[in-house]
Amino acid sequence: MTREEKSQVIEELTAQLADNANIYLADISGLNAGSTSDLRRACFKANVKLAVVKNTLLEKAMEASDKDFGDLPSTLKGNTSVMYSETGNAPAKVIKNFRKKSEKPLLKGAFIEETVYIGDDQLDMLVDIKSKEELIGDIIGLLQSPAKNVVSALKSSGGKLSGILKTLSQKEG
């Protein structure tokens, strides 16, 4: 690979790092061609982009990026694949599901919405991260809940409420 080609790859990687808020680094070494194809298919179905990269080029792209990757470049040893996703937990779910059949891929680290996670032991926690849409749905559900309770209480005890008001007005009189 010529110097010009390397700088081109670094520019492309830097652009991808800038465009994606959720970046996972995984080790897929040891997977045979069939398993790698299965993993790529699983990623495609989950709307996750998977790319195998050279560690030195990715490290240079991370340095050139505006984002703070913290200790994430320290994980760039051995075989590295990058997974990009719009949803924070999608790559973690793909990895976890794939590992039901295989020991790989191993999670090296992740950069999710400006937070760095290092190590395969973070996988279960990353699977449980809720997406922006899920959080908004939870908040809307919580906001609707008290209003629904008031409305249903008024509807169900409309007769009771008028009876209570009538009793209270008679007591005063």
N, C-alpha and C positions, 0 to 999 in steps of 0.2 A: 504494500500500500504506500503510495507516494505521500509526501508531506502535504501536498495540495488536497489529496483525497481525505487524509486524516483531518485536516482543518475543516473540510466540507462536512464530514461526519460529526465533528464536534459542534459545528454551527447547528446542524439538524437536531442533535441531541439537546443542545441548549434551548432551542425553540420548543421542543417537546416538553422539556422540564418546565418552561415558562407557561406553557398552555395547559398543563395538567396540575390540579391541586392534590391529586392522590396518586402516589408513585410507590410501587412495591419493588423490592429487589429480592429475587429468589434464585436458588441454586437448583437447576434441573439436570445437572450432570448425572450420568448413569442411566438416564431414561433412553430406551431404544427408540428407533424411528417411529414405530407404531404408537408407543406411549406418548412421544412428543407430539405426534399428530392429534392424538386424543386430547391432550392438554390444550393444544391450539384451538381445537373445535370447541372445547368447554369454555375457553376464554372468549371466543367469538360469540357464542350463545349468550354469555353473561355481559357482553358489550365491554370486554376488557382487551386492550391491545397488548400483545406479548412480543418482545423483541430481545434477541440475544445480542449483547454488546461487549465490546472490549473494555475491560476495567479502566485502563489508563485513559481511554477516550471519554468514558463516562465521568471519570474523576475530573478531567479538565473541563467538561461541560458543566459539572456541578460548581466548580470554581468560578466559571464565567457567568453563572446564573446569579440573578438578584436574590434568590431564595437562600435562606440559611439552613443548610442540610445537617448542621451539627456534626455528630460522630458517624453519620451515615457513610461517608467515603471510606471509613475504616473497615467496612464490611466488604469492600471490593477486592476480594481474593478468590481465586479459583474461578469456576464457571459462574457467570452472572447473567440473569435474564431480568429485563425490566418489564413491569406490568403497569399500564396506565389505565385509569378508570375515572369516570365521572362520579361514581358512587364509592364512598370511602371503604365500604366493607365487601364490595363485589370480588376483588382479587382474593381476599382472605377466605371467602366462601368457596371460590373455585379451588384454591389450594387444599382446604380442609376436605372437600368432597373428593378431590382427586386422590388424596392420601388414604382414602378407604381401600383403594386397590394397590397403592404403591407407597414406598417410603419417601419418595420425592414428589413434588418440589419442597425444598426446605426454605423457610422464610429467613432471609438475611436481615431485612429491615424494611421500614416503610416510612414514607413522608406523607402525612395526611393532614390537609388543611393547616400547614405550618407546624405540625407536631411530628417529632421524629420518634420512631419506635425501632428498637434494635433487638434482634434475636428471634429464634423460632418459638420461644416460650410466649411471645406476645400474640400468637395467632388466634387463640380463643378470644382474647379481649378484642382484637380487631374484627372478628366475625360479629361481635355484639355491638359494634359501633353503629349508630343509627344514621341514616342518610338525612340530608336536609329536609327532604319531602316527608320522611317518616316523623321527624321532630315537629314539623309544622302540623302534620295530621294529629299528633298527640296533643299539641297545644290547642288546636281547634276543638278537639274532643273534650279537653278539660274545660275550655271556656263555654262550650255548649251545655255541659252537664248541669251546672247550677241553674241555668235558665230553664232547662227541660224539667228539672225537679220542681221549680216554682210553678211553672205552667201546669204540670200534671197534678200538683197539690191543689191548685186553684180549681182545676177541672173536676177532680175526683171528690173534693170536699166542698164543692160550691154550695150544696144544700147545707152542709154542716156549718160553713162559714156564715151563711146568712142567718142560720139558726142561732149561732153564737152571738152575732151582732144584735139580733132581735132580743135575745135574753139579756145581754148587757144593757141595751137601751131601756128595757123594762125595769131592771134593777135600779137604775138611776132615777127613774120617774116615780 
